[in-house]
């Protein structure tokens, strides 16, 4: 794993209910507060190491099989998207995907990590 922290974390979870995702978030956060819901988008405030982190869960994205979970801060339990994806894959027993790098200029937006079971594979994921 890299030691550079990403400014935010986003993962995509395949075929997982909102209740399962909320249970995973509650198990990782000191506190999880539900905010507003707009259609398939749910907003939360999570407390990690005493710091408040906005979390947005967007269900049925990328072909409706995937749910996006976005942590809008760098003070999460995970340094990178991949760290978070590996934790979620293990806890939720499903496939997780995340961008291969931290969204830097010049990166290929189709390069992703696919995490399933104990395997992590770099793939091309054309989300359009």
N, C-alpha and C positions, 0 to 999 in steps of 0.2 A: 504494500500500500504506500501511496505517496503521503508525505507529511504536510503538503500544502493544503490549506483549508479552502474549499470552494466558498464563494460569497453567498451562495444559496444552494439548496439541494432539491433536485426533482427526480422522481422515479415514476415508472409506469408499472402498474400491477395488473396482471392478467386474471380475469375471471375471479374476482374477489368481492364479497359484499361490503357495503359501507360499514356494517356492524363489525365485521372481521377487521377492517382497517382501523376503525375507532378503537377496538380492543387492543390492537398492536400499538397504536399511538398512546393509549392510556398506560400500557405496560412500560413504555419508554420514558414518558414525561412524568414530572413531579405532579403536574396538574394539567388537565385538558378541559378547556371551556368551549362550548359550542356557541358559535356566533350565528350570523344570518345565513340563510339558505336561499339560493336563487336558481331554480330549476335543478340542474344536475350538479351545481357547484355549492359546496358546503365550506364555510369559513370557521376556523378554530383559532384559539390562542393556546399555545402549549408553553409550559414552563420547563426549561432544561437548565440545570445548574443555576437556578435562581433567575434566569433571564427569560423574558417573554419573547416567543417566536410566533409570528403569524403563519398559519398552515392553511393551505387551500387544497381541498380534495374535489376533483372534477371527474365525475363518473361518465362512462360511456364515451371516451375519446378514442381516436385512432381506430376506426372501424367498430366502435362500441364494445369491444372485448376488453378494453384497457381503462384503468382509472389512474389519472395523474394525481400525485401527491407532491405538493410544492411547499418547501420550508423556506420562507422568505427572510433568512438570516444565516449567519455563519456560526452561531453558537448552539449548534445541535450536537447530539452525541456522536455524530459522524463527521469526519473531516472532508469526505468526498461523496459524490453521488454513488460511486461504486461501493463504498463502505455501507451506506444506507441500503442499497439494493441487496447486498449480501445478507445483511441482518433481516430485511423484510422477507427475502426468499426463504430463509431458514424458519422464521417465525410463522409465516403464512402458508408455507408448503405450496407455493405456486411460482410461476415464472415472473421475474421482474426484469425490466429493461431500464437503462439509463444511458445518457450521452457518454461517449468514450472519454471526453475531456471536459473541462470546465467552461465551455463556450468562449473560447478565445478567438480573436480575429484570425482567419485563415484556416480554422479547423473545418473538417468535413462534417456537415451536419447529419450525414447519414451513417456515421460511424458510432455504433452503440455497443454496450455490454449487454449480453443476455445472461442472466443468472438464474439457474434452475438446479434444484437439489444442491449438490456441492460443486457444481461445474460453472465456471465463468468463461464465456466465449465472446470474442469480439466479432460482431456481425455488421452487415450493411442493412439498415432498416429504413426503407423508403416510406415515410409516413404520409406522403401525399397520395 
